[in-house]
Amino acid sequence: MAGYLSAGKRHTHWEGAGHGTAGTGSRHCGGAWERAGKTIVVNGNKWVNVTHAFRDTVLVVATSLALMLPATAQLKTGENSMNLSGVISAGYNGDYGNLVPSDHSLSFGGTGTLSGYYYSPNFFSYTINPYMNQARDNSSYQSISDASGVNFSSSIFAGSKYPGTITFAKAYNSEGNFAVPGLANYTTHGNSDTFGISWSEVLPGLPSLSANFQTGSNQYSIYGSNDNGNTSSKSFSLRSGYMLAGFNLNAYFSDGDSHANIPLILEGSSQTELSTSSNLGYGFAVGHQLPLHGGFSANINRSQVDSNFDGYSYNGTIDTYTGTASFQPTQKFHFSVSTDYSDNLTGTLYQAITGAGGVIPPPTEGQSSNSLDLQSLASYAVMTNLQFLASADHREQSFLGKNYSADAYGGGITYGRTLFGGNFNTALSITDNMVSTSSANELGLNGTVNYNKRFAGWTAGVFANYAQNVQTLLITYMASFYGYGGNIRRRWGKFSWTAGASINQTGLTEQAGTTSKSQSYNTSTGYSNWFTLVGTYSKSNGNGIETAAGITSTTTPIPVLTPSDLILYGGESYSFGLSSNPMRKLIIAATFAKATGNSNVVGIISSNNMEQINTLFQYQFRKMYLTGGYSRLQQGFSASGTPPENISAFYIGVSRWFNFF
């Protein structure tokens, strides 16, 4: 719904690959709609036409400046110094689709950059970037809709003992992504705002201090469904450092919370999944040099976590203590010892897993958990390109009412050399794992290898990695994965060609159903500025959790609480792109992307499809640009119960670059 904002709604402005449509007419957001003056009602929600007001303001200001201000490189008034440049555009656009009536109108838009300072650049400097009605088919903005907004950044007392910054961004009707691991992203759109302020104190002989505050929110709709989501977050932190009698002292304090309503588009539900979390943390660190070219560091941290995800809540305090000492008595020999203790292993697992979208079972009331890890590592460089490694590890854990312990001893090598005219590098380690819950030892293996070479005008490289029985946070679970791939490129005068491939698989050795696979291929060819052709293909399958950003691959161990939280996904996507710059002032580009996939959530199967087409040309004459483009998005989710949405738009118009002052 181009240029319309529902009261209180926000959305993220994305600068990744996307698509655009131009125009000041109405835009469909899924479901029934009606137009009423400068508002539109969509599914009972009233959206205000902020683009009209924003457009009028920008045009009035820009026109006044163009007519009134002198054509100087810089405007100075007293202690103020400013530069203003921008692009103003006007053109004809049309948009139409299967769920919206066609709309044709004149469109006005533009971008601007106002930068300057007061007194001196180190005293107060700023940059303001407004933009209006910017889409993929009328500009370089990555949006299927007419994005508008403003970005602001500033610094105060830069280079002094009290530097600070202020940032702000607000975006209307901008494009975002609903991600699926290993596949092309699905498209969302909506509004967002962010605000941040930071300040520091750096005085010689006194502790340093820095403070930072950040807040943001966004609200988005997903093309091809009636589902809407929103997120909001805020955080505050303090950090301080001081050097006292050779001791490096550091302390921190942080407090933050987040809130998200996650649309269940793959589950055929009109409801949203609530996710809230808050985290209060503080800690202290100390470090000092030691003999034998060594040093030590120690950290004490406390986190207070309160979170709720899909009705599962967790509340707890996590205390962690870490210490490390390292020595290098000779240039070739290095060794270190470290220890890590947590009085709440469940909380430590919770922070690691829920950060990626998973859920772990809460502990029984009054049940404690803890972990202790003692590690030692030594390395010796036999020669410049060959190094031997040795390690020993002892771990003790109490989790869900049971006690575990494990010992691991390992060794390895790293080696690199020139081989057959190329560069060869490899690393290999073997670990003997002895876990108290198992009567047999488990052998762990971790290896990587890569090789790169230039020959007869070609440049090629290959890589491979493999791991088996690698320890995770919880010692009763081991991880395994492998991956391999390569790339090659060649140039013949003005002609060039590149290609690459990558294949990966991950999974737990001891837990079925946790495997995920992905493979991707890419190639490109080009001839001077005349053309560049790019193609990609990817395929993946696995399981994950639905979050505000899309599907996130499950983490290990114990990734989900119940099967109803688990999403099985799979699919493939491919894309093509063609660009040409046959003349110095002419640019032509076209892209096509398609993704097909499926998902299964406790028997609810959804077929998910996305197809995008974009074309754009631009020709410059003097300070004018002739721009034209076409965009089309088709996207749908069968579980949503609504037909796939099909939106098309075209634009042709002119724009002019101005350097106002």
C-alpha positions as CSV (number, residue, x, y, z in Angstrom):
1,M,0.0,0.0,0.0
2,A,2.3,2.7,-1.3
3,G,2.6,5.8,0.8
4,Y,0.1,4.8,3.5
5,L,0.7,4.5,7.2
6,S,-1.6,3.0,9.8
7,A,-1.5,5.0,13.1
8,G,1.2,3.6,15.3
9,K,2.6,1.2,12.7
10,R,6.3,0.9,11.8
11,H,8.4,-1.1,9.4
12,T,12.0,-1.8,8.5
13,H,13.7,-0.2,5.5
14,W,15.8,-2.9,3.8
15,E,18.6,-2.2,1.4
16,G,19.1,-5.7,0.1
17,A,18.0,-7.1,-3.3
18,G,14.4,-6.2,-3.9
19,H,12.0,-4.8,-6.4
20,G,10.1,-1.6,-6.8
21,T,6.9,0.1,-8.1
22,A,6.3,3.7,-8.7
23,G,3.3,5.9,-8.2
24,T,1.2,7.8,-5.7
25,G,-1.9,5.7,-6.2
26,S,-3.3,3.0,-3.9
27,R,-1.4,-0.2,-3.1
28,H,-3.0,-3.4,-1.9
29,C,-1.8,-5.0,1.3
30,G,-3.9,-8.2,1.2
31,G,-7.7,-8.4,1.7
32,A,-10.5,-6.0,1.0
33,W,-9.8,-2.3,0.7
34,E,-11.6,1.0,0.0
35,R,-10.4,4.5,-0.6
36,A,-11.8,7.5,1.3
37,G,-10.1,10.8,0.5
38,K,-6.6,10.7,1.9
39,T,-7.1,7.4,3.8
40,I,-7.5,3.8,2.8
41,V,-9.3,1.1,4.9
42,V,-7.7,-2.4,4.6
43,N,-9.3,-5.2,6.6
44,G,-10.7,-2.7,9.0
45,N,-7.4,-0.8,9.5
46,K,-7.3,2.9,8.5
47,W,-4.1,3.9,6.7
48,V,-3.2,7.6,6.4
49,N,-1.7,8.9,3.2
50,V,1.6,10.2,4.6
51,T,3.2,10.3,1.2
52,H,1.0,13.2,0.1
53,A,2.1,15.3,3.0
54,F,5.7,14.2,2.8
55,R,5.7,14.8,-1.0
56,D,4.2,18.3,-0.7
57,T,6.7,19.3,1.9
58,V,9.7,18.1,0.0
59,L,8.6,19.7,-3.3
60,V,7.9,23.1,-1.7
61,V,11.2,23.1,0.1
62,A,13.2,21.9,-2.9
63,T,11.6,24.3,-5.3
64,S,12.0,27.3,-2.9
65,L,15.7,26.5,-2.5
66,A,16.3,26.1,-6.2
67,L,14.7,29.5,-6.9
68,M,16.0,31.5,-4.0
69,L,19.4,30.2,-3.1
70,P,22.6,31.4,-4.8
71,A,24.5,28.8,-6.9
72,T,27.4,28.5,-4.6
73,A,29.3,25.4,-3.5
74,Q,28.5,26.0,0.1
75,L,26.2,28.1,2.1
76,K,27.5,29.9,5.2
77,T,25.4,31.9,7.6
78,G,27.3,33.0,10.7
79,E,28.7,29.8,12.3
80,N,26.6,27.5,10.1
81,S,28.1,25.8,7.0
82,M,25.8,23.6,4.8
83,N,25.7,21.7,1.5
84,L,22.5,20.6,-0.1
85,S,22.1,18.4,-3.2
86,G,19.5,16.1,-4.5
87,V,17.4,14.7,-7.3
88,I,13.8,15.7,-8.1
89,S,11.8,13.4,-10.4
90,A,8.4,13.5,-12.1
91,G,6.8,10.8,-14.3
92,Y,3.9,8.6,-15.2
93,N,3.2,5.3,-13.5
94,G,0.7,2.6,-13.4
95,D,0.1,-0.3,-11.1
96,Y,-2.4,-3.2,-11.2
97,G,-2.9,-6.7,-9.8
98,N,-5.4,-9.5,-9.2
99,L,-6.5,-8.1,-5.8
100,V,-6.4,-4.3,-6.5
101,P,-7.9,-2.2,-9.3
102,S,-5.5,-0.6,-11.8
103,D,-4.3,2.8,-11.0
104,H,-2.6,5.4,-13.3
105,S,-1.3,8.8,-12.2
106,L,1.5,11.3,-12.3
107,S,4.2,10.6,-9.7
108,F,6.6,13.0,-8.0
109,G,9.5,12.1,-5.9
110,G,13.2,12.6,-5.1
111,T,16.1,12.2,-2.8
112,G,18.3,14.8,-1.0
113,T,21.4,15.1,1.1
114,L,21.8,18.0,3.5
115,S,25.1,18.0,5.3
116,G,26.9,20.6,7.3
117,Y,28.4,21.7,10.6
118,Y,28.1,24.4,13.2
119,Y,31.3,26.3,14.3
120,S,33.6,23.5,13.1
121,P,33.1,19.9,11.9
122,N,34.5,18.6,15.2
123,F,32.0,20.7,17.2
124,F,28.7,19.6,15.6
125,S,28.2,18.0,12.2
126,Y,25.2,16.3,10.6
127,T,23.8,14.6,7.5
128,I,20.1,14.4,6.6
129,N,18.9,12.1,3.7
130,P,15.2,12.4,2.9
131,Y,13.7,10.3,0.1
132,M,10.2,10.1,-1.3
133,N,8.4,7.7,-3.7
134,Q,11.5,5.7,-4.4
135,A,11.0,2.3,-5.9
136,R,12.9,-0.3,-8.0
137,D,11.3,0.8,-11.3
138,N,12.0,4.5,-10.9
139,S,15.3,4.6,-9.0
140,S,18.0,2.4,-7.4
141,Y,16.0,1.9,-4.2
142,Q,15.3,-1.8,-3.5
143,S,11.5,-1.7,-3.0
144,I,8.5,-3.1,-4.7
145,S,6.5,-0.2,-3.2
146,D,7.0,3.6,-3.2
147,A,9.3,3.9,-0.1
148,S,9.6,7.3,1.6
149,G,11.5,8.3,4.7
150,V,14.4,10.1,6.2
151,N,17.8,9.2,7.7
152,F,19.7,11.4,10.1
153,S,23.1,11.1,11.6
154,S,25.2,13.6,13.6
155,S,28.2,13.8,15.8
156,I,29.1,16.3,18.6
157,F,32.5,17.1,20.1
158,A,34.2,14.7,17.7
159,G,37.9,14.2,18.5
160,S,37.4,15.7,22.0
161,K,37.3,14.2,25.4
162,Y,33.4,14.1,25.3
163,P,32.4,12.8,21.9
164,G,28.8,11.8,21.1
165,T,26.5,10.8,18.2
166,I,22.8,10.9,17.5
167,T,21.1,8.8,14.7
168,F,17.5,8.6,13.6
169,A,15.7,6.8,10.7
170,K,12.1,6.6,9.7
171,A,10.8,4.6,6.7
172,Y,7.3,4.3,5.2
173,N,6.2,1.5,2.9
174,S,9.6,0.0,2.6
175,E,10.5,-3.5,1.7
176,G,11.7,-6.3,4.0
177,N,12.3,-10.1,3.9
178,F,10.8,-13.2,5.3
179,A,13.8,-15.6,5.2
180,V,14.0,-19.3,4.5
181,P,17.4,-20.8,5.1
182,G,19.3,-21.5,1.8
183,L,16.5,-20.1,-0.4
184,A,15.5,-16.7,-1.8
185,N,13.6,-14.6,0.7
186,Y,9.9,-13.8,0.5
187,T,8.9,-10.2,0.4
188,T,7.3,-8.1,3.1
189,H,6.5,-4.3,3.3
190,G,5.7,-1.8,6.0
191,N,7.1,1.0,8.2
192,S,9.9,1.4,10.7
193,D,11.7,3.9,12.9
194,T,15.0,3.8,14.9
195,F,16.7,6.2,17.2
196,G,20.1,6.0,18.9
197,I,22.2,8.2,21.0
198,S,25.7,7.6,22.4
199,W,28.1,9.6,24.5
200,S,31.7,9.0,25.8
201,E,34.1,10.5,28.3
202,V,37.8,10.0,27.7
203,L,39.9,11.9,30.3
204,P,43.6,11.2,30.8
205,G,44.3,9.5,34.1
206,L,40.6,8.8,34.8
207,P,38.3,5.8,34.0
208,S,36.7,6.0,30.5
209,L,32.9,5.9,30.3
210,S,30.6,5.4,27.3
211,A,26.8,5.3,27.3
212,N,24.5,4.1,24.5
213,F,20.7,4.0,24.0
214,Q,18.9,2.4,21.1
215,T,15.2,2.0,20.3
216,G,13.3,0.8,17.3
217,S,10.1,-0.7,16.0
218,N,8.6,-2.0,12.8
219,Q,5.4,-3.4,11.5
220,Y,5.2,-5.4,8.3
221,S,2.7,-7.2,6.0
222,I,3.5,-10.2,3.9
223,Y,2.5,-10.2,0.3
224,G,0.3,-13.1,-0.5
225,S,-1.4,-13.4,2.9
226,N,-3.5,-11.4,5.3
227,D,-0.9,-11.7,8.0
228,N,0.8,-8.8,9.8
229,G,3.7,-8.8,12.3
230,N,5.4,-6.3,14.4
231,T,8.5,-6.0,16.5
232,S,9.9,-3.4,19.0
233,S,13.1,-3.2,21.1
234,K,15.1,-0.9,23.2
235,S,18.4,-1.1,25.0
236,F,20.7,0.9,27.2
237,S,24.3,0.1,28.1
238,L,27.2,1.6,30.1
239,R,30.9,0.6,29.7
240,S,34.0,1.8,31.5
241,G,37.7,1.0,31.4
242,Y,40.7,2.0,33.4
243,M,44.4,1.1,33.6
244,L,45.7,0.9,37.2
245,A,49.2,-0.3,38.2
246,G,49.4,-2.4,35.1
247,F,46.0,-3.9,35.5
248,N,43.5,-3.4,32.7
249,L,40.1,-3.0,34.4
250,N,36.7,-3.0,32.5
251,A,33.1,-3.0,33.7
252,Y,29.7,-2.9,31.9
253,F,26.0,-2.6,32.5
254,S,23.2,-3.4,30.0
255,D,19.5,-3.5,30.1
256,G,17.3,-4.3,27.1
257,D,14.0,-5.8,26.1
258,S,12.2,-6.9,22.9
259,H,8.7,-7.7,21.8
260,A,7.4,-9.4,18.7
261,N,4.1,-10.6,17.3
262,I,5.1,-13.3,14.7
263,P,2.6,-14.1,11.9
264,L,1.9,-17.8,11.5
265,I,1.6,-17.8,7.7
266,L,2.8,-21.4,7.4
267,E,0.4,-22.8,9.9
268,G,-2.9,-21.5,8.4
269,S,-3.6,-19.4,11.5
270,S,-4.8,-15.8,11.5
271,Q,-3.3,-15.4,15.0
272,T,0.2,-14.3,15.9
273,E,2.8,-15.9,18.1
274,L,3.9,-13.7,21.0
275,S,7.6,-13.4,21.9
276,T,8.9,-11.2,24.6
277,S,12.3,-11.0,26.4
278,S,14.2,-8.8,28.7
279,N,17.8,-9.1,29.8
280,L,19.6,-7.2,32.5
281,G,23.3,-7.8,32.7
282,Y,26.5,-6.5,34.4
283,G,30.0,-7.6,34.8
284,F,33.7,-6.9,35.5
285,A,36.9,-7.9,33.8
286,V,40.6,-7.6,34.7
287,G,43.7,-8.4,32.8
288,H,47.5,-8.2,33.4
289,Q,50.7,-9.2,31.8
290,L,52.6,-12.3,33.1
291,P,56.2,-13.5,32.7
292,L,57.3,-15.5,29.7
293,H,55.5,-13.2,27.3
294,G,52.2,-14.1,28.8
295,G,49.1,-12.6,30.2
296,F,45.9,-13.4,32.1
297,S,42.3,-12.3,32.0
298,A,39.3,-12.9,34.3
299,N,35.6,-12.1,33.9
300,I,32.6,-12.1,36.2
301,N,29.2,-11.7,34.6
302,R,25.6,-11.8,35.8
303,S,22.5,-11.9,33.6
304,Q,18.9,-11.7,34.7
305,V,16.6,-13.2,31.9
306,D,12.9,-13.0,31.7
307,S,11.4,-14.4,28.4
308,N,8.2,-15.8,26.9
309,F,7.9,-17.6,23.6
310,D,4.7,-19.2,22.4
311,G,3.5,-19.6,26.0
312,Y,6.8,-21.1,27.3
313,S,8.4,-18.8,29.8
314,Y,11.8,-18.7,31.4
315,N,13.0,-16.5,34.3
316,G,16.3,-16.9,35.9
317,T,19.7,-15.5,36.9
318,I,22.9,-16.7,35.3
319,D,26.3,-16.1,36.9
320,T,29.4,-17.0,34.9
321,Y,33.1,-16.9,35.9
322,T,35.9,-17.3,33.3
323,G,39.7,-17.1,33.5
324,T,42.5,-17.6,31.0
325,A,46.3,-17.5,31.3
326,S,48.6,-17.9,28.3
327,F,52.4,-18.0,27.9
328,Q,54.8,-18.0,25.0
329,P,58.3,-18.8,26.4
330,T,59.8,-19.2,22.9
331,Q,58.8,-18.0,19.5
332,K,57.7,-21.5,18.5
333,F,56.0,-22.7,21.7
334,H,52.7,-21.4,23.1
335,F,50.4,-22.8,25.8
336,S,47.3,-21.7,27.7
337,V,45.0,-22.8,30.4
338,S,41.4,-21.6,31.0
339,T,38.4,-22.3,33.2
340,D,34.7,-21.5,32.7
341,Y,32.0,-21.9,35.4
342,S,28.3,-21.2,35.2
343,D,25.9,-21.6,38.1
344,N,22.9,-22.0,35.7
345,L,23.6,-24.3,32.8
346,T,19.9,-24.2,31.8
347,G,20.1,-20.4,31.5
348,T,23.3,-20.6,29.5
349,L,21.7,-23.1,27.1
350,Y,18.6,-20.9,27.0
351,Q,20.6,-17.8,25.9
352,A,22.5,-19.7,23.2
353,I,19.4,-21.5,21.7
354,T,16.6,-19.0,22.0
355,G,18.9,-16.4,20.4
356,A,18.5,-18.4,17.2
357,G,14.8,-19.1,17.7
358,G,14.7,-22.4,19.6
359,V,13.0,-23.3,22.9
360,I,14.3,-25.5,25.7
361,P,12.3,-27.2,28.4
362,P,12.2,-25.1,31.6
363,P,13.7,-26.7,34.7
364,T,11.6,-28.2,37.5
365,E,10.9,-25.7,40.2
366,G,13.8,-25.7,42.7
367,Q,16.0,-27.7,40.4
368,S,19.5,-26.4,39.9
369,S,22.0,-26.8,37.1
370,N,25.6,-25.8,36.6
371,S,28.7,-26.5,34.5
372,L,32.5,-26.4,35.0
373,D,35.0,-26.6,32.1
374,L,38.8,-26.8,32.5
375,Q,40.8,-26.6,29.3
376,S,44.5,-26.6,28.3
377,L,46.0,-26.0,24.8
378,A,49.6,-26.2,23.6
379,S,51.1,-25.6,20.2
380,Y,54.6,-25.9,18.7
381,A,55.8,-24.7,15.4
382,V,58.1,-27.3,14.0
383,M,58.7,-25.1,11.0
384,T,57.2,-21.9,9.5
385,N,54.4,-23.8,7.7
386,L,53.9,-26.8,10.1
387,Q,52.4,-26.6,13.6
388,F,51.5,-29.3,16.1
389,L,48.6,-28.9,18.6
390,A,47.7,-30.7,21.8
391,S,44.6,-30.2,24.0
392,A,43.0,-31.6,27.2
393,D,39.5,-30.8,28.5
394,H,37.6,-31.8,31.6
395,R,33.9,-30.9,31.9
396,E,31.3,-31.4,34.7
397,Q,27.6,-30.6,34.3
398,S,24.4,-30.9,36.3
399,F,21.3,-30.7,34.1
400,L,17.6,-31.7,34.5
401,G,18.4,-33.6,37.8
402,K,21.3,-35.6,36.4
403,N,25.1,-35.3,36.7
404,Y,27.5,-35.7,33.8
405,S,31.2,-35.6,33.3
406,A,33.5,-35.9,30.3
407,D,37.2,-35.9,29.5
408,A,38.6,-35.2,26.1
409,Y,42.2,-35.5,24.9
410,G,43.3,-34.5,21.4
411,G,46.0,-33.5,19.0
412,G,46.3,-32.0,15.6
413,I,48.3,-30.3,13.0
414,T,48.1,-27.2,10.7
415,Y,50.1,-27.2,7.5
416,G,50.5,-25.0,4.5
417,R,52.8,-24.8,1.6
418,T,53.2,-24.1,-2.1
419,L,52.1,-27.2,-4.0
420,F,52.1,-27.6,-7.8
421,G,52.3,-23.9,-8.2
422,G,49.3,-23.2,-5.9
423,N,48.7,-22.5,-2.2
424,F,47.7,-25.5,-0.1
425,N,46.4,-25.3,3.5
426,T,45.0,-27.9,5.8
427,A,44.2,-28.5,9.5
428,L,43.3,-31.7,11.2
429,S,42.5,-32.6,14.8
430,I,41.5,-35.9,16.5
431,T,39.8,-36.0,19.9
432,D,39.1,-38.9,22.2
433,N,35.9,-38.2,24.1
434,M,35.0,-40.1,27.3
435,V,31.5,-39.3,28.6
436,S,30.3,-40.7,31.9
437,T,26.9,-41.8,30.4
438,S,28.7,-44.0,27.8
439,S,30.7,-47.1,28.3
440,A,32.6,-46.5,25.1
441,N,34.9,-43.8,23.9
442,E,33.8,-41.6,21.0
443,L,36.4,-40.4,18.5
444,G,36.0,-36.9,17.3
445,L,37.4,-35.7,14.0
446,N,37.6,-32.2,12.6
447,G,39.4,-31.3,9.4
448,T,39.6,-28.6,6.7
449,V,41.5,-28.3,3.5
450,N,41.6,-25.7,0.7
451,Y,43.7,-25.2,-2.4
452,N,44.0,-22.2,-4.8
453,K,46.0,-21.9,-8.0
454,R,46.5,-19.8,-11.0
455,F,47.3,-21.6,-14.3
456,A,47.2,-20.7,-18.0
457,G,45.1,-17.6,-17.3
458,W,42.7,-19.5,-15.0
459,T,42.2,-18.9,-11.2
460,A,40.6,-21.8,-9.3
461,G,40.0,-22.9,-5.8
462,V,38.5,-25.8,-3.9
463,F,37.7,-26.4,-0.2
464,A,36.3,-29.1,2.1
465,N,35.5,-29.4,5.8
466,Y,34.3,-32.3,7.9
467,A,33.5,-32.7,11.6
468,Q,32.3,-35.8,13.5
469,N,31.5,-36.0,17.2
470,V,32.3,-32.4,18.0
471,Q,31.3,-31.3,21.5
472,T,28.4,-28.9,21.9
473,L,27.4,-26.9,25.0
474,L,25.8,-30.0,26.5
475,I,28.3,-32.8,26.7
476,T,25.8,-35.6,26.1
477,Y,25.3,-34.3,22.6
478,M,27.8,-34.3,19.7
479,A,27.6,-32.4,16.4
480,S,28.6,-33.4,12.9
481,F,28.7,-31.6,9.6
482,Y,30.5,-31.5,6.3
483,G,30.8,-29.1,3.4
484,Y,32.7,-28.8,0.1
485,G,32.8,-26.6,-2.9
486,G,34.9,-24.6,-5.3
487,N,35.2,-21.6,-7.6
488,I,36.8,-20.9,-11.0
489,R,37.3,-17.7,-13.1
490,R,38.9,-16.8,-16.4
491,R,39.4,-13.6,-18.4
492,W,40.0,-13.4,-22.1
493,G,40.7,-9.8,-22.9
494,K,37.4,-8.0,-22.3
495,F,35.5,-11.3,-21.8
496,S,35.2,-12.9,-18.4
497,W,33.6,-15.9,-16.8
498,T,33.2,-17.1,-13.2
499,A,31.5,-20.1,-11.5
500,G,31.1,-21.5,-8.0
501,A,29.4,-24.2,-6.0
502,S,28.9,-25.0,-2.3
503,I,27.3,-28.1,-0.6
504,N,26.7,-28.4,3.1
505,Q,25.0,-30.7,5.6
506,T,24.7,-30.4,9.4
507,G,23.1,-32.6,12.0
508,L,23.4,-34.2,15.5
509,T,25.0,-37.6,15.7
510,E,22.8,-38.7,18.6
511,Q,19.5,-37.0,17.7
512,A,17.5,-38.0,14.7
513,G,15.6,-35.5,12.6
514,T,18.0,-32.6,13.1
515,T,19.7,-32.8,9.7
516,S,19.7,-29.8,7.3
517,K,21.1,-29.7,3.8
518,S,21.8,-27.0,1.4
519,Q,23.5,-26.5,-2.0
520,S,24.1,-23.5,-4.1
521,Y,25.6,-22.8,-7.5
522,N,26.4,-19.5,-9.3
523,T,27.9,-18.4,-12.6
524,S,28.5,-15.1,-14.3
525,T,29.8,-14.0,-17.6
526,G,30.4,-10.6,-19.2
527,Y,32.0,-8.6,-22.0
528,S,33.5,-5.2,-21.1
529,N,30.7,-2.8,-20.3
530,W,28.4,-4.3,-23.0
531,F,26.8,-7.0,-20.8
532,T,27.0,-8.9,-17.5
533,L,24.9,-12.1,-17.1
534,V,24.5,-13.7,-13.7
535,G,22.7,-16.9,-12.7
536,T,22.2,-18.6,-9.4
537,Y,20.5,-21.8,-8.1
538,S,20.0,-23.0,-4.6
539,K,18.3,-25.9,-2.9
540,S,17.8,-26.7,0.8
541,N,15.8,-28.6,3.3
542,G,15.7,-28.9,7.1
543,N,13.8,-27.9,10.2
544,G,13.4,-24.6,12.0
545,I,11.4,-22.2,14.1
546,E,9.3,-19.4,12.8
547,T,10.6,-16.0,14.0
548,A,9.9,-12.4,13.2
549,A,12.6,-12.5,10.5
550,G,11.3,-15.8,9.0
551,I,12.4,-19.4,9.5
552,T,15.5,-19.9,11.6
553,S,17.3,-23.2,11.5
554,T,17.1,-25.0,14.8
555,T,20.1,-25.1,17.1
556,T,21.5,-27.8,19.3
557,P,20.9,-29.4,21.6
558,I,17.2,-29.8,22.4
559,P,16.1,-27.3,19.8
560,V,12.3,-27.4,20.4
561,L,10.0,-28.1,23.3
562,T,7.1,-29.8,21.4
563,P,6.7,-31.0,17.8
564,S,4.2,-28.3,17.2
565,D,7.0,-25.7,17.3
566,L,9.0,-27.4,14.6
567,I,8.7,-26.4,10.9
568,L,10.0,-28.9,8.3
569,Y,10.9,-26.9,5.2
570,G,12.3,-27.6,1.7
571,G,12.5,-26.0,-1.7
572,E,14.6,-24.5,-4.4
573,S,15.2,-21.1,-6.0
574,Y,17.0,-19.7,-9.0
575,S,17.6,-16.3,-10.4
576,F,19.0,-14.6,-13.5
577,G,20.3,-11.0,-14.0
578,L,21.4,-9.1,-17.1
579,S,22.9,-5.6,-17.0
580,S,24.5,-3.5,-19.7
581,N,26.2,-0.2,-20.0
582,P,26.7,0.1,-23.8
583,M,27.1,3.8,-23.7
584,R,28.7,6.0,-21.0
585,K,25.4,7.5,-20.0
586,L,23.0,4.5,-20.6
587,I,22.3,1.8,-18.1
588,I,20.0,-1.2,-18.8
589,A,19.2,-3.9,-16.2
590,A,16.8,-6.8,-15.8
591,T,16.4,-9.5,-13.1
592,F,14.2,-12.6,-12.6
593,A,13.9,-14.7,-9.5
594,K,11.7,-17.6,-8.6
595,A,11.4,-19.7,-5.4
596,T,9.2,-22.8,-4.8
597,G,9.0,-24.6,-1.5
598,N,6.9,-26.4,1.0
599,S,6.6,-26.5,4.7
600,N,5.0,-28.9,7.2
601,V,3.9,-27.9,10.7
602,V,2.3,-30.9,12.5
603,G,0.5,-32.0,9.4
604,I,-0.3,-28.5,8.1
605,I,1.3,-28.5,4.6
606,S,1.8,-25.3,2.8
607,S,3.0,-24.8,-0.8
608,N,4.9,-21.5,-1.0
609,N,5.9,-19.7,-4.2
610,M,7.5,-16.4,-5.2
611,E,8.3,-14.9,-8.5
612,Q,9.9,-11.5,-9.2
613,I,10.6,-9.7,-12.4
614,N,12.4,-6.3,-12.6
615,T,13.6,-4.1,-15.5
616,L,15.1,-0.7,-15.4
617,F,16.8,1.7,-17.9
618,Q,18.3,5.1,-17.3
619,Y,19.8,7.6,-19.8
620,Q,21.6,10.7,-18.7
621,F,21.7,14.0,-20.7
622,R,23.3,16.9,-19.0
623,K,21.9,17.0,-15.4
624,M,18.7,15.2,-16.5
625,Y,17.9,11.5,-16.4
626,L,15.3,9.6,-18.4
627,T,14.2,6.6,-16.4
628,G,11.8,3.8,-17.1
629,G,11.1,0.5,-15.4
630,Y,8.7,-2.4,-14.9
631,S,8.3,-4.6,-11.8
632,R,6.2,-7.6,-11.0
633,L,5.8,-9.7,-7.9
634,Q,3.8,-12.9,-7.5
635,Q,3.8,-14.5,-4.1
636,G,1.5,-16.9,-2.2
637,F,1.3,-19.3,0.7
638,S,-1.4,-22.0,0.4
639,A,-1.8,-22.4,4.2
640,S,-2.8,-18.7,4.5
641,G,-6.2,-19.4,2.8
642,T,-5.9,-16.4,0.4
643,P,-5.0,-16.5,-3.3
644,P,-1.5,-15.6,-4.3
645,E,-1.0,-11.9,-4.7
646,N,0.1,-10.6,-8.1
647,I,1.3,-7.0,-8.3
648,S,2.7,-5.2,-11.4
649,A,3.8,-1.6,-11.9
650,F,5.6,0.4,-14.6
651,Y,7.1,3.9,-14.7
652,I,8.6,6.4,-17.1
653,G,9.8,9.8,-16.2
654,V,12.5,12.3,-15.9
655,S,14.6,13.5,-13.0
656,R,17.2,16.3,-12.5
657,W,20.2,16.5,-10.2
658,F,20.6,19.8,-8.2
659,N,23.4,21.1,-6.2
660,F,21.5,23.8,-4.4
661,F,24.4,25.0,-2.3
